[in-house]
Amino acid sequence: MSIYELIEEPLFPPLSHAEPDGLLALGGDLSVERLLLAYSSGIFPWFNEDDPILWWSPDPRFVLNPDDLNVSRSLEKIIRQGRFEVRVDSAFERVIRACGDTRRGDGECGTWITDAMIKAYCRLHELGFAHSVESWYEGDLAGGLYGVSLGRCFFGESMFARTSNASKVAFVTMVRGLKMLDFELIDCQMPSGHLESLGASGIPRDMFIQRLVRGGVTPSVYQQQGSFIEKARQA
């Protein structure tokens, strides 16, 4: 099956045309309009620094249902102790840069959180679509995560920890908060033993898209919203 090269207009091929590993298309840009259309269509960008932008839609899709969150006794004890102060959106750019540094440090997936990615997601954050959840310890940023929130769905991107359990505390606190807000799901994208231990599992891509719709996420809404925002910014 051929890999599609995207044109300037923010469009994506059908998800059924993705490769077995989930790769759907390459090229395009990281504009607000294209990113909102991607996420609302079940697609996300993931690429190394020297690669073109690669767009993915894996099948199955790894997700966490808020009701399925699994918290170990030891982690629950740490949360009850209040060792970490959890904040939301108080240091978004610091979080995404720390996630990038962590990836570079362990050699996993190369430097996929590039300067272009940082700029694009900071723009989404400024517009209210991207958020960070942070764990602070004794006044220092100890860990956290960031992602995109559309409708009642949260699309997780990456997390980091400088102190043991810091990212887990941020994640559990976030999931519990989203459950209170009746969120449909947390998208974890690719399989991960770490997230599986917290209750995440794989579901068929078709079911994932159905869940997005149930959570109020449809491509047309965010394509129109993204287009309006981009035009307003250029005016």
C-alpha positions, 0 to 999 in steps of 0.5 A: 500500500502506498504512503500518501504525501500531503498537499498544502490543503489540510486533508488526510486519506481514509484511515483504512489506507494506513500501513499495518504499523499505522503510518498513513501519510507524510508531509504537510505542516503543523498548522493549527487547522491540520493538527485539529483535523488530525486529532479529530480524525484519529491521526497524530504526528510522530517523526524524528528530527531529520524526517518529514512529518509522518502521520499515524493512525494505528490499529488497534489504538491504545486507550484508557477508559477513565473507569479502568484506571488501575492504581497500585497500593504503593502509588495510592499511598504516595498520592495520599501523602501529598508528596507532590503538588499537581498543577495544570497549565502552569508550565506548558512549554517547560513540560514539553521541552522536558519531554523532549529532553527525556526522549533524547536522553534515553535514545528512544525514538530519536529527537521526535519532539523537535523545535517545530513540534514545540512551537506548534503545540505551544500555539495549540496551548495558547488557543486552549487546545493543548494542556500540561499536568505537572507534579511539583516537588519542593518548588521544582518541576518533578514530572508531568505530561502534555496532550490535546483536549477536544470535546470529552477526549484527551489525546496524550502525547508524552510524559517525563519524570525527574523524580520517581513516580512524579509523572504517574501522580500527574497522570492519575490525578488527571485521569481522576479529574477527567472522570469527574468531567465525564470524559469518554477516553484518554488516547495513549496512541501506541502500546506501553507497558507503563500505561498498560499497568495503569489500565490502558488497553488496545481497541480496534481503530473503528471503535476508537473513532466511534468513541471519539464521536461519542465524546463530541469529537468530529473532524468538521467541527475542528476543521472549521474552528482551526481554519477560523483561528488561522485566518484570524491570526493572519489578519 
